Amino acid sequence: MSIRGIDQFDVAGKVVFVRSDLNVPLEAGQITDDGRIRASVPTIENLRSRGARVVILAHLGRPKGEPDAKNSLAPAATRLGEILKCEVPLASDVCGDSAATVIGHLNDGEVAMLENVRFDPRETSKATDQRRELASEWAKLGDLYVSDGFGVVHRDQASVTELAAALPHAAGLLVKAEVEVFAKVLGQPDRPYVVVLGGSKVSDKLKVIENLISNVDRLIIGGGMCFTFLAALGKSVGSSLLETEQIENVKNILQTAKTVGVEIILPVDVVIADKFAADANTQIVSVDDIPDGWMGLDIGPKTIDIFQAKLGDAKTIVWNGPMGVFEMAAFATGTKAVAEAMTKNSGMTVVGGGDSAAAVRLLKVDESKFSHISTGGGASLEFLEGKSLPGISVLEDN
């Protein structure tokens, strides 16, 4: 896979559109986690330092194709300006008069942002011609396109695929790093190669498991999805999350793993609760002794020891999905333990975005100790599933 990087462009004096992923969580209009904004900075700084006139394209939330004040990019523009230590003016529209004016006033090395691209229904339209129409309006205002929003490269959207096709294009530092990391773990990973999967549903990870099962050495399963595996082994899981319709698929996975010699490691004990709440009554039990009416919300201490041991000698680790309901302190221990075990590993350690990346930040695990923290949950999953991502394919050199 050959993708042009930004270092191959002369950007001085050029208007460069950068598709970033600034879809940050907000509470009462305040950003609660600026990780995605901080991840966008290296590419922006690189372009600024070389005299580009940088125009940020991004989305926030799920507006219905029309302006929506609660999904304005204003907080993101303010925060980006604070990090860059410069003003980042925000156009009041997506591609109209305000956008043209803001772009027209940019000097070399300056940065501006257009309003939420999803305020225009053409951004996410299923009709290619509508997406192209929006992209052509942007293309008239700029010279180059840089894809740096890994969290959206698995989508056909005007600012992701059509604009890349309309202008000379390159991958930003973030997207290029993501592509190289996932190409490595899917191609020739150093071994032992261990994948840790968690999260609530087997159905969300089924295609990932099917794609990886012939390539990994060990597969560690935690989170809510482990209970469907335990049920497939004939265990009672109480009121724990269970996808009964996936039990046969899980049995097939277990059999395939046995056939190809892949070790699947499941919890041996769990933290259970009498209700889904931070103040629930809890106890630690063997996976053979989950009582009716109780639900598993985290892996237990014996399981943590086993998981840490299985991660200890790994040369490549990919982690996607928490081990428990990490947002509640009572059920965060397993997730934090897996994350910290990865930070002590000297091999390649990849956090596959989404909830896993959010957990690293919430639980204050040292981000610098991981080889790579992906910024795209859905994109990471689809990469691991072996899918071709449209926002990456459009960047590939012919």
Secondary structure, 3 states (H helix, E strand, C coil): CCECEHHHCCCCCCEEEEECCCCCCEECCEECCCHHHHHHHHHHHHHHHCCCEEEEECCCCCCCCCCCHHHCCHHHHHHHHHHHCCCCCECCCCCCHHHHHHHHCCCCCCEEECCCHHHCCCCCCCCHHHHHHHHHHHHCCCCEEEECCHHHCCCCCHHHHHHHHHCCEEECHHHHHHHHHHHHHHCCCCCCEEEEECCCCHHHHHHHHHHHCCCCCEEEECCCCHHHHHHHCCCCCCCCCCCHHHHHHHHHHHHHHHHHCCEEECCCEEEEECCCCCCCCEEEEECCCCCCCCEEEEECHHHHHHHHHHHHCCCEEEEECCCCCCCCHHHCHHHHHHHHHHHCCCCEEEECCHHHHHHHHHCCCCHHHCCEECCCHHHHHHHHCCCCCHHHHCCECC
